[in-house]
Amino acid sequence: MSDTYAAGEPNITSRDGIFYENLWRDARPAVVKDAKVNVDRWLELGKTLIPKEAELNHILDVMAFKLQHADVKINHGILHAGNESCGKTIFWKPFIWALCGPHRINAESFDASYWGHHLMSELVFLYGIDDTLVSRIKSILAAPPKYLEVHRLNCEPILATNKMLVLALSNVKKPISLPEHDQNWFAVWSSAPKMDDKTAEQLVNWYMDEGYEAIAVWLYQRDVSTFDPFKMPMTTDFKKSLFLIQTDIENE
């Protein structure tokens, strides 16, 4: 029996009448999904970083939908840029924990090598994002392609289903340039100042104590019945600043 990687599918799955052993294993920690929780501390950080309600709600919907629907591709990536140390990474930590557990199983950094091991994941991180990197990851931002080839040493390649979410964090005001008709990115900028060390430490300690589980429960309880993972994401003001036409005007 050949192998595949298919998030959200059974350990033995079939494709075109052929059975495959699924290498994906759900790493979502077990939580009491109907528990009553209070995650105001985390939501306040979200509002500080992303003050526009519609933009923050989109981010929260992406988090909740991805957590609730492992088997469905969200057909755009997330670019969250902002001032250095303003709290972006701390804001995303609970979602990553809820999706991938404390050991970050099914989460990979983008690997530009021949092997493509990052394709066997539910979440792909981009660090140091730039135009060259964006051009290389176009195939994983949206589906089709439905399947992506992963190479293995001394083994036949396997086809992984294209269901991963791409998350890029950046401290650069204009990390990439995008065409005006782009459908592959939802982009936000956080202008919040540097988070002081004491506040950051207190929030992370709360995460470790109860926050991680509470936020996971909150995301499971969030109603995403009207969220369309295939719909072109809204065009934010920050995304407009990344359009190639804006670059052309500045160079004239």
C-alpha positions as CSV (number, residue, x, y, z in Angstrom):
1,M,0.0,0.0,0.0
2,S,1.4,3.4,-1.0
3,D,1.5,6.4,1.4
4,T,-0.2,9.8,1.2
5,Y,-0.6,12.8,3.4
6,A,-4.2,14.0,3.6
7,A,-5.2,16.2,6.5
8,G,-8.6,15.4,7.9
9,E,-8.9,12.0,6.3
10,P,-8.8,8.5,7.9
11,N,-5.7,6.5,8.5
12,I,-6.5,4.4,5.4
13,T,-7.9,6.6,2.7
14,S,-8.8,6.0,-1.0
15,R,-8.3,8.0,-4.1
16,D,-9.6,6.9,-7.5
17,G,-10.3,3.4,-6.1
18,I,-6.8,3.0,-4.8
19,F,-6.1,2.7,-1.0
20,Y,-3.3,4.7,0.7
21,E,-1.9,4.8,4.2
22,N,-2.4,8.3,5.4
23,L,0.7,9.7,7.2
24,W,-1.3,12.6,8.7
25,R,-2.2,12.4,12.4
26,D,-4.4,14.9,14.1
27,A,-2.3,16.8,16.6
28,R,-5.1,19.0,18.0
29,P,-4.9,18.7,21.8
30,A,-8.1,17.3,23.4
31,V,-10.1,20.1,25.1
32,V,-13.6,20.3,26.5
33,K,-15.3,22.0,23.5
34,D,-18.4,23.1,25.4
35,A,-16.6,24.6,28.4
36,K,-17.3,28.2,29.4
37,V,-14.2,30.2,28.8
38,N,-13.0,33.8,29.0
39,V,-10.3,34.8,26.5
40,D,-10.7,38.6,26.8
41,R,-6.9,39.0,27.4
42,W,-6.1,37.5,24.0
43,L,-8.9,39.3,22.2
44,E,-7.7,42.6,23.6
45,L,-4.3,41.9,22.1
46,G,-6.0,41.1,18.8
47,K,-7.8,44.4,18.9
48,T,-4.6,46.3,19.7
49,L,-2.8,44.7,16.8
50,I,-5.7,44.7,14.3
51,P,-8.0,47.5,15.4
52,K,-10.4,47.3,12.3
53,E,-13.1,44.9,13.4
54,A,-13.7,43.4,10.0
55,E,-10.0,42.6,9.6
56,L,-9.7,41.0,13.0
57,N,-12.9,39.0,12.5
58,H,-11.4,37.6,9.3
59,I,-8.3,36.5,11.1
60,L,-10.4,34.9,13.8
61,D,-12.6,33.2,11.3
62,V,-9.5,31.8,9.5
63,M,-8.2,30.4,12.8
64,A,-11.5,28.9,13.8
65,F,-12.3,27.4,10.4
66,K,-8.9,25.8,10.0
67,L,-9.1,24.3,13.5
68,Q,-12.7,23.0,12.8
69,H,-12.1,21.8,9.2
70,A,-8.8,20.0,8.8
71,D,-10.0,18.6,5.5
72,V,-10.8,21.9,3.7
73,K,-8.3,24.2,2.1
74,I,-8.5,28.0,2.9
75,N,-7.6,29.3,-0.5
76,H,-5.4,32.2,0.6
77,G,-2.5,32.9,2.9
78,I,-2.2,35.3,5.8
79,L,0.5,38.0,5.8
80,H,0.6,39.7,9.3
81,A,3.2,42.4,9.2
82,G,3.9,45.1,11.8
83,N,6.3,46.8,14.1
84,E,9.0,44.6,15.6
85,S,8.1,42.9,18.9
86,C,4.6,44.4,18.9
87,G,3.1,41.0,19.8
88,K,2.3,39.4,16.5
89,T,4.0,36.1,17.3
90,I,2.4,36.0,20.8
91,F,-1.0,36.6,19.3
92,W,-0.7,33.6,16.9
93,K,0.8,31.2,19.5
94,P,-2.6,29.9,20.8
95,F,-3.9,29.1,17.3
96,I,-0.7,27.2,16.5
97,W,-1.0,25.3,19.8
98,A,-4.7,24.5,19.1
99,L,-3.9,23.2,15.6
100,C,-0.5,21.6,16.1
101,G,-0.2,20.9,19.8
102,P,2.8,21.9,22.1
103,H,5.3,20.1,19.8
104,R,4.0,21.8,16.6
105,I,3.2,18.6,14.8
106,N,1.9,19.3,11.2
107,A,3.6,22.7,11.2
108,E,6.6,23.3,9.0
109,S,8.8,26.2,7.9
110,F,8.9,26.6,4.1
111,D,11.6,24.4,2.6
112,A,12.8,25.5,-0.8
113,S,14.8,22.3,-1.3
114,Y,14.0,19.5,-3.7
115,W,12.3,17.3,-1.0
116,G,9.3,19.4,-0.2
117,H,8.8,18.0,3.3
118,H,7.0,21.2,4.3
119,L,4.1,20.0,2.1
120,M,3.3,17.4,4.7
121,S,1.7,19.9,7.0
122,E,-1.4,21.8,7.9
123,L,0.4,25.1,8.6
124,V,3.4,26.4,6.7
125,F,5.4,29.3,8.2
126,L,7.2,31.9,6.1
127,Y,10.1,33.8,7.6
128,G,12.0,36.5,5.8
129,I,9.2,36.8,3.1
130,D,10.1,38.6,-0.1
131,D,9.0,38.6,-3.7
132,T,11.3,35.8,-4.6
133,L,9.9,33.5,-1.9
134,V,6.3,34.5,-2.8
135,S,6.8,33.4,-6.4
136,R,8.1,30.0,-5.2
137,I,5.1,29.3,-3.0
138,K,2.3,30.1,-5.3
139,S,1.3,26.5,-5.7
140,I,0.6,26.1,-2.0
141,L,-1.3,29.3,-1.4
142,A,-4.4,28.0,-3.2
143,A,-5.9,24.9,-4.8
144,P,-5.6,23.8,-7.6
145,P,-3.2,22.1,-7.6
146,K,-5.1,19.5,-5.5
147,Y,-2.0,17.4,-4.9
148,L,1.6,18.3,-4.3
149,E,4.6,15.9,-4.7
150,V,6.8,15.2,-1.8
151,H,10.1,13.4,-2.4
152,R,11.7,10.9,0.0
153,L,15.1,9.3,0.2
154,N,15.1,5.8,-1.4
155,C,11.3,5.8,-1.7
156,E,8.7,6.7,-4.3
157,P,7.4,10.3,-4.1
158,I,4.0,10.7,-2.4
159,L,1.2,13.0,-3.2
160,A,0.1,15.3,-0.4
161,T,-3.3,16.9,-0.5
162,N,-3.0,20.7,-0.8
163,K,-4.8,21.8,2.4
164,M,-2.1,23.7,4.3
165,L,-2.6,27.3,5.5
166,V,0.3,29.6,4.8
167,L,1.2,32.1,7.5
168,A,3.8,34.8,7.0
169,L,5.0,37.2,9.7
170,S,7.1,40.2,8.9
171,N,8.5,43.4,10.5
172,V,8.9,45.1,7.1
173,K,6.5,47.7,6.0
174,K,6.6,46.6,2.3
175,P,7.9,43.0,2.4
176,I,6.3,42.0,-1.0
177,S,4.7,43.4,-4.0
178,L,1.4,42.1,-5.3
179,P,-0.7,42.5,-8.5
180,E,-3.8,44.5,-8.0
181,H,-6.0,41.5,-8.9
182,D,-4.2,39.3,-6.3
183,Q,-6.5,36.6,-4.7
184,N,-3.9,34.7,-2.7
185,W,-3.2,36.9,0.3
186,F,-5.0,38.6,3.2
187,A,-2.6,41.2,4.5
188,V,-2.7,43.3,7.7
189,W,-0.3,45.7,9.3
190,S,0.0,46.2,13.0
191,S,1.2,49.7,14.0
192,A,1.1,48.9,17.7
193,P,4.3,49.8,19.7
194,K,6.6,47.2,21.2
195,M,5.0,45.1,23.8
196,D,6.7,45.5,27.1
197,D,8.5,42.5,28.5
198,K,6.3,42.2,31.6
199,T,3.1,42.2,29.7
200,A,4.4,39.6,27.3
201,E,5.6,37.4,30.1
202,Q,2.3,37.6,31.9
203,L,0.3,36.8,28.8
204,V,2.5,33.8,28.0
205,N,2.2,32.6,31.6
206,W,-1.5,32.8,31.3
207,Y,-1.3,30.8,28.1
208,M,0.6,28.1,29.8
209,D,-1.7,28.0,32.8
210,E,-5.1,28.0,31.1
211,G,-5.1,30.3,28.1
212,Y,-4.0,27.8,25.4
213,E,-6.9,25.5,26.2
214,A,-9.4,28.3,26.7
215,I,-8.6,29.9,23.4
216,A,-8.8,26.5,21.6
217,V,-12.3,26.0,23.1
218,W,-13.3,29.6,22.0
219,L,-12.1,28.9,18.5
220,Y,-14.0,25.6,18.4
221,Q,-17.1,27.4,19.6
222,R,-16.8,30.3,17.1
223,D,-19.5,30.1,14.4
224,V,-17.9,29.9,11.0
225,S,-21.0,28.6,9.1
226,T,-20.9,31.7,6.8
227,F,-17.2,31.8,6.3
228,D,-16.3,30.9,2.7
229,P,-12.7,29.4,2.5
230,F,-12.7,29.7,-1.3
231,K,-13.8,33.4,-1.5
232,M,-11.3,36.1,-2.4
233,P,-10.2,37.8,0.8
234,M,-11.1,41.4,1.4
235,T,-8.6,44.0,0.2
236,T,-7.2,45.9,3.2
237,D,-5.5,49.3,3.2
238,F,-2.2,47.6,3.9
239,K,-2.7,45.2,1.0
240,K,-3.3,48.1,-1.3
241,S,0.0,49.5,-0.3
242,L,1.6,46.4,-1.6
243,F,0.1,46.6,-5.1
244,L,2.6,46.7,-8.0
245,I,0.9,49.7,-9.4
246,Q,1.7,51.7,-6.3
247,T,5.4,50.7,-6.7
248,D,5.3,51.9,-10.3
249,I,3.8,55.3,-9.3
250,E,6.5,55.8,-6.7
251,N,9.3,55.0,-9.2
252,E,8.0,57.5,-11.8
